């Protein structure tokens, strides 16, 4: 137990002192704990607020003691975020509760600088959110930047007893703020002892779950010939081009492909596809083939049923989630890369900052010196989430192709099974090892 460390400095800046001391001791204990995973440790800090009120802050680590952990999932209302958190919670095998969070519109301002804010509930519409009150959970799982400050606030209320697992690019950029951070490797974040890297975002698709979905649309393929080729269509983004002319070109290539293998094309659009791309595909593929157009007011979406019934899946390369879902099924997957737009001045500036933060200037003796000045400032901008590396989707494509899970669009279509992208169980084991929780729980 530590009481008011570094007294002289604490008198001038108690919050900075406490934060630095916690980080220093946590780093030491985590290093030792990695060598002795069967040992449980607890670090207690006794300090005072600026008004002289005693404060006790606890951080735990190492071997888990007691019953299986209680989990809260913080949901920001985005289905994809909540799904990733639930996938991890289910794979851990412990009881969990979903806490729905609602935010005021002006909360988006915090997105620009969320990494600079202390743990807080700023922008949370408490009247329409699930209550967050004791007893505090053992673990909090959250995905995305919006729940991240709330997760840290919960840890503060529990005096450091609650451990935090953070997923996603926006929230997972600052690994030292959480106990475990899970991010795909193509995000380009620097290595960190708390970071677990994956090939793609987590998902829970299995052939069994898709077979159950297929039963709700028994006539979806209407006795179409095999191979049934499902083209999963994304759309244009700020970074990637996808024009109607490109859609017509791809549609023509798909028709030729179907002709060669005597199959049928089922193009399935998404919210980002838009009317112009959908019409371009229809003008090229119809009437021999089929285009399912996504509609905003559609009560149920047969997207997963199409994946379940497909013999071959072709995916546009800008959508990480659709690629991850297709890659998890063990079916032939082909990636259609989309061309990139020219980078904006903001992107070029970010790349310069990242390059400077990763540079290693030499001292007079010719050896790398510690970061200082501009390098240190650039590194802090990245840590705060103000600057982030661009997603390297080419790296994602190459990883899937290298592992035999996918192939580039244009290669000959072949039937049969492929290796599946199954990372959830591996990630769960790594999370348990990092938290010192063993499978007997």
C-alpha positions in Angstrom: 0.0 0.0 0.0 1.2 3.5 -0.9 0.3 6.7 0.9 0.7 10.1 -0.8 3.8 9.2 -2.9 6.2 11.9 -4.1 5.0 14.5 -1.5 6.7 17.5 -2.9 5.4 17.0 -6.4 2.0 15.9 -5.1 1.4 19.2 -3.4 1.7 21.0 -6.7 -0.1 18.5 -9.0 -1.7 15.7 -7.0 -3.7 14.2 -9.9 -0.7 14.0 -12.2 1.4 12.5 -9.4 -1.2 9.8 -8.7 -1.6 9.0 -12.3 2.2 8.7 -12.9 2.7 6.7 -9.7 -0.1 4.2 -10.6 1.2 3.7 -14.1 4.7 3.2 -12.8 3.7 0.6 -10.2 1.2 -1.1 -12.5 4.0 -1.5 -15.1 6.3 -3.1 -12.5 3.6 -5.5 -11.1 2.3 -6.5 -14.6 5.9 -7.4 -15.6 6.4 -9.5 -12.5 2.9 -11.0 -12.7 3.6 -12.2 -16.2 6.4 -14.3 -14.8 4.2 -15.6 -11.9 0.7 -16.0 -13.3 -0.6 -18.0 -10.3 -0.1 -15.0 -8.0 -2.9 -12.5 -7.3 -1.8 -9.0 -6.5 -3.6 -5.9 -5.3 -2.2 -2.3 -5.3 -3.9 0.3 -3.1 -3.2 4.0 -3.2 -4.1 6.3 -0.4 -4.2 10.0 -1.3 -6.3 13.1 -0.8 -8.3 15.3 -3.1 -7.5 19.0 -3.5 -10.0 19.6 -0.7 -8.3 17.3 1.7 -10.8 14.4 1.4 -9.1 11.0 1.8 -9.3 8.8 -1.3 -8.4 5.2 -1.8 -7.8 3.7 -5.2 -7.3 0.0 -5.9 -5.9 -1.9 -8.9 -5.9 -5.7 -9.1 -4.1 -8.1 -11.3 -2.7 -11.6 -11.7 -4.6 -14.8 -10.7 -8.3 -14.3 -10.3 -9.7 -15.1 -6.9 -13.3 -16.0 -6.3 -16.4 -16.9 -8.4 -16.6 -16.2 -12.2 -16.5 -12.5 -13.0 -19.7 -10.5 -13.5 -19.7 -8.6 -16.8 -21.3 -5.4 -18.0 -21.5 -4.7 -21.7 -21.8 -1.0 -22.5 -23.9 -0.6 -25.6 -23.8 2.7 -27.5 -26.8 1.7 -29.7 -24.7 0.6 -32.6 -25.5 -3.0 -33.5 -22.1 -3.8 -34.8 -20.4 -2.6 -31.7 -22.8 -4.4 -29.3 -22.4 -7.6 -31.4 -18.6 -7.6 -31.0 -18.9 -7.1 -27.3 -21.4 -9.9 -27.0 -19.3 -12.3 -29.1 -16.4 -11.8 -26.7 -18.6 -12.1 -23.6 -20.2 -15.4 -24.8 -16.8 -16.8 -25.7 -15.5 -16.0 -22.2 -18.4 -18.1 -20.8 -19.4 -15.8 -17.9 -22.7 -14.2 -17.0 -23.1 -10.7 -18.5 -25.6 -7.9 -18.6 -26.1 -5.3 -21.3 -26.2 -1.7 -20.2 -27.9 0.5 -22.8 -26.4 4.0 -23.1 -28.1 6.9 -24.8 -26.3 10.1 -25.6 -27.1 13.7 -26.3 -26.4 15.0 -29.8 -23.6 17.4 -28.7 -21.8 14.4 -27.2 -20.1 14.0 -30.7 -17.9 17.0 -29.9 -16.0 14.8 -27.4 -15.2 12.4 -30.3 -12.5 14.8 -31.5 -10.6 14.8 -28.2 -12.0 12.0 -26.1 -8.6 10.7 -25.2 -7.8 14.0 -23.4 -10.9 13.8 -21.1 -10.7 12.1 -17.7 -13.2 9.3 -16.9 -16.6 10.9 -17.1 -20.3 10.6 -17.9 -20.4 13.7 -20.0 -23.1 13.6 -22.7 -24.9 10.6 -21.3 -28.6 10.9 -21.2 -29.0 9.2 -17.9 -32.8 9.4 -17.9 -33.0 7.1 -21.0 -29.9 4.9 -20.2 -29.6 1.8 -18.1 -28.7 2.7 -14.5 -25.0 2.4 -13.6 -24.8 1.9 -9.9 -23.3 -0.5 -7.3 -22.6 -3.4 -7.0 -20.0 -2.6 -9.6 -19.1 -5.4 -12.1 -15.8 -7.2 -12.2 -15.4 -6.7 -16.0 -16.7 -4.1 -18.4 -16.6 -4.8 -22.1 -17.2 -1.9 -24.6 -16.7 -1.3 -28.3 -16.2 2.1 -29.9 -15.2 5.6 -28.5 -18.5 6.6 -26.9 -18.6 4.0 -24.1 -14.9 4.3 -23.4 -15.0 7.2 -21.0 -18.0 5.7 -19.2 -16.1 2.4 -18.8 -13.2 4.3 -17.2 -15.7 6.2 -15.0 -17.1 2.9 -13.7 -13.5 1.7 -12.8 -13.0 4.9 -10.8 -16.3 4.4 -9.0 -15.2 0.9 -8.1 -11.9 2.3 -6.8 -10.0 0.4 -9.5 -11.5 -3.0 -8.8 -13.4 -3.2 -12.2 -11.2 -4.3 -15.1 -11.8 -2.9 -18.6 -11.8 -4.6 -22.0 -12.0 -2.3 -24.9 -12.6 -3.2 -28.6 -12.6 -1.0 -31.7 -10.4 1.5 -33.5 -11.6 4.7 -31.9 -11.7 3.5 -28.4 -8.7 1.1 -28.6 -6.1 3.5 -29.7 -4.9 4.2 -26.1 -4.0 0.7 -24.8 -2.6 2.0 -21.4 -6.1 3.3 -20.4 -7.5 -0.2 -20.3 -6.7 -3.7 -18.9 -7.1 -5.3 -22.3 -7.6 -3.8 -25.8 -8.6 -5.9 -28.8 -7.9 -4.5 -32.2 -7.2 -5.9 -35.7 -3.5 -5.7 -36.7 -4.3 -3.7 -39.9 -5.3 -0.7 -37.7 -1.6 -0.1 -37.4 -1.4 0.6 -33.6 1.9 0.1 -31.9 2.5 -3.0 -29.8 1.5 -2.8 -26.2 1.4 -5.4 -23.3 -2.4 -4.8 -23.0 -3.1 -5.1 -26.7 -4.4 -8.3 -28.3 -4.4 -8.2 -32.1 -6.7 -10.0 -34.5 -6.8 -10.5 -38.2 -10.3 -9.0 -38.5 -13.2 -7.7 -36.3 -14.8 -10.4 -34.1 -18.1 -11.9 -35.3 -20.2 -14.9 -34.2 -21.3 -16.3 -37.5 -21.3 -20.1 -37.8 -22.8 -22.4 -40.4 -25.3 -23.7 -37.8 -26.6 -20.2 -37.1 -26.9 -19.4 -40.8 -28.8 -22.6 -41.4 -31.4 -21.5 -38.8 -31.7 -18.1 -40.6 -32.1 -19.9 -44.0 -35.2 -21.7 -42.7 -37.0 -18.3 -42.6 -36.4 -17.8 -46.4 -36.8 -21.4 -47.8 -37.3 -20.1 -51.4 -34.6 -17.5 -51.4 -32.6 -19.2 -54.2 -35.7 -20.6 -55.9 -34.0 -23.8 -57.3 -31.2 -21.8 -58.9 -28.3 -23.8 -60.4 -25.1 -24.3 -58.6 -22.7 -22.7 -57.9 -24.8 -20.0 -56.3 -22.5 -17.0 -56.3 -23.4 -14.3 -53.8 -21.9 -10.9 -54.5 -21.9 -8.8 -51.2 -21.9 -5.2 -52.2 -20.6 -2.3 -50.1 -20.3 1.2 -51.4 -18.2 4.3 -51.8 -16.6 5.8 -48.7 -14.5 8.9 -48.0 -11.4 6.8 -48.8 -12.6 4.4 -51.6 -14.3 5.0 -54.9 -17.2 3.0 -56.2 -19.0 4.6 -59.1 -22.0 3.3 -61.2 -19.5 2.7 -64.1 -17.4 0.6 -61.9 -20.5 -1.3 -60.8 -21.4 -2.0 -64.4 -17.9 -3.2 -65.1 -17.9 -5.6 -62.1 -21.4 -6.8 -63.1 -20.2 -7.6 -66.6 -17.3 -9.6 -65.1 -19.7 -11.5 -62.8 -21.9 -12.4 -65.8 -18.9 -13.8 -67.7 -17.9 -15.7 -64.5 -21.4 -17.2 -64.1 -21.4 -18.2 -67.8 -18.2 -20.1 -67.4 -19.2 -22.1 -64.3 -22.9 -22.4 -65.2 -24.0 -20.7 -62.0 -26.2 -17.8 -61.0 -25.3 -14.4 -59.4 -27.1 -13.0 -56.4 -26.0 -9.5 -55.7 -26.9 -8.3 -52.2 -26.6 -4.6 -51.5 -26.1 -2.8 -48.2 -27.0 0.6 -46.7 -23.9 2.2 -48.2 -24.6 0.9 -51.7 -27.1 3.6 -52.6 -29.7 3.7 -55.5 -27.2 4.6 -58.3 -25.0 1.6 -57.7 -28.0 -0.7 -57.3 -29.5 0.5 -60.6 -26.2 0.0 -62.3 -26.0 -3.6 -61.1 -29.6 -4.2 -62.1 -29.0 -2.9 -65.6 -26.1 -5.3 -66.1 -27.2 -8.4 -64.2 -30.9 -8.6 -64.8 -32.9 -10.6 -65.9 -30.5 -13.7 -65.9 -29.4 -13.0 -62.4 -30.8 -11.4 -59.3 -30.2 -8.2 -57.3 -31.5 -7.8 -53.7 -31.8 -4.1 -52.9 -31.4 -3.0 -49.3 -34.4 -0.9 -48.2 -34.3 1.3 -45.1 -37.7 0.3 -43.9 -37.3 -3.4 -44.5 -38.4 -5.3 -41.4 -36.1 -8.2 -41.9 -32.9 -8.5 -43.9 -32.1 -11.8 -45.7 -28.3 -10.9 -45.9 -27.2 -13.8 -43.6 -29.5 -16.2 -45.3 -27.7 -15.4 -48.6 -24.4 -16.0 -46.9 -25.6 -19.3 -45.5 -26.9 -20.6 -48.9 -24.0 -19.4 -51.0 -21.6 -21.7 -52.7 -19.2 -18.9 -53.4 -19.0 -15.4 -51.8 -17.6 -12.3 -53.6 -17.1 -9.2 -51.4 -16.1 -5.6 -52.1 -12.8 -5.0 -50.3 -13.7 -1.8 -48.4 -16.0 -3.4 -45.9 -14.1 -5.0 -42.9 -17.2 -6.5 -41.3 -18.5 -8.1 -44.5 -15.1 -9.5 -45.2 -14.8 -10.9 -41.7 -18.3 -12.5 -41.9 -17.6 -14.1 -45.2 -14.2 -15.3 -44.1 -15.6 -17.1 -41.1 -17.7 -19.6 -43.0 -15.1 -21.8 -44.7 -16.5 -21.1 -48.2 -14.6 -19.8 -51.3 -14.3 -16.1 -50.8 -13.1 -13.6 -53.5 -12.1 -10.0 -52.7 -12.9 -7.1 -55.1 -10.5 -4.3 -54.3 -11.8 -0.7 -54.8 -9.5 2.1 -55.8 -8.6 4.8 -53.3 -9.3 8.5 -53.5 -6.4 10.9 -53.2 -5.6 11.5 -49.5 -6.9 14.8 -48.1 -4.6 17.3 -46.4 -5.8 16.0 -43.0 -4.7 12.5 -43.9 -1.3 13.7 -45.1 -0.8 15.7 -41.9 -1.8 12.7 -39.8 0.7 10.5 -41.7 3.5 13.1 -41.1 2.7 13.2 -37.3 2.7 9.4 -37.1 6.0 9.3 -39.0 7.5 11.8 -36.6 6.2 10.0 -33.5 7.8 6.7 -34.7 11.1 8.3 -35.6 14.2 7.6 -33.5 16.6 10.5 -33.7 20.2 9.8 -32.8 22.2 11.6 -30.1 25.8 12.8 -30.4 27.0 9.2 -29.7 25.1 7.9 -32.6 22.5 5.9 -30.5 18.8 6.5 -30.4 17.8 9.0 -27.8 14.5 9.2 -25.8 11.6 11.0 -27.4 11.6 14.7 -26.7 10.2 17.9 -28.2 8.2 17.4 -31.4 8.5 13.6 -31.4 7.1 13.4 -27.8 4.2 15.8 -28.8 3.3 13.8 -31.8 3.3 10.6 -29.7 1.0 12.2 -27.2 -1.4 13.2 -30.0 -1.6 9.6 -31.1 -2.1 8.4 -27.5 -4.9 10.8 -26.9 -6.7 9.6 -30.1 -6.4 12.9 -31.8 -4.3 11.3 -34.6 -4.7 7.7 -35.7 -3.0 5.5 -38.4 -5.1 4.8 -41.4 -6.7 1.4 -41.7 -4.5 -0.7 -44.0 -7.1 -2.8 -45.7 -4.5 -4.1 -48.2 -2.9 -5.7 -45.1 -6.3 -7.3 -44.2 -6.7 -8.6 -47.8 -3.2 -10.0 -47.9 -3.7 -11.7 -44.5 -6.8 -13.5 -45.7 -5.2 -14.5 -49.0 -2.0 -15.7 -47.3 -3.9 -17.9 -44.9 -5.8 -19.5 -47.8 -9.1 -18.0 -46.6 -9.7 -15.7 -49.6 -8.5 -15.1 -53.1 -8.4 -12.0 -55.4 -11.4 -11.5 -57.6 -10.5 -12.6 -61.1 -8.9 -15.9 -60.2 -10.8 -19.0 -61.4 -13.8 -20.0 -59.2 -13.2 -23.3 -57.4 -15.7 -25.2 -55.1 -14.9 -26.9 -51.8 -14.1 -25.8 -48.3 -11.6 -23.2 -47.2 -9.9 -22.5 -43.9 -12.2 -20.5 -41.6 -11.3 -17.3 -39.9 -12.1 -18.3 -36.3 -10.4 -16.0 -33.8 -13.0 -15.7 -31.0 -11.9 -18.6 -28.9 -8.2 -17.7 -29.2 -8.9 -14.1 -28.2 -10.9 -15.4 -25.2 -8.0 -17.5 -24.0 -5.6 -14.6 -24.4 -8.0 -12.3 -22.4 -8.2 -14.9 -19.6 -4.4 -15.2 -19.5 -4.0 -11.4 -19.5 -6.5 -11.1 -16.6 -5.1 -14.1 -14.7 -8.4 -15.9 -14.9 -8.2 -19.7 -15.5 -10.6 -22.0 -17.2 -11.6 -23.8 -14.1 -13.9 -20.8 -13.4 
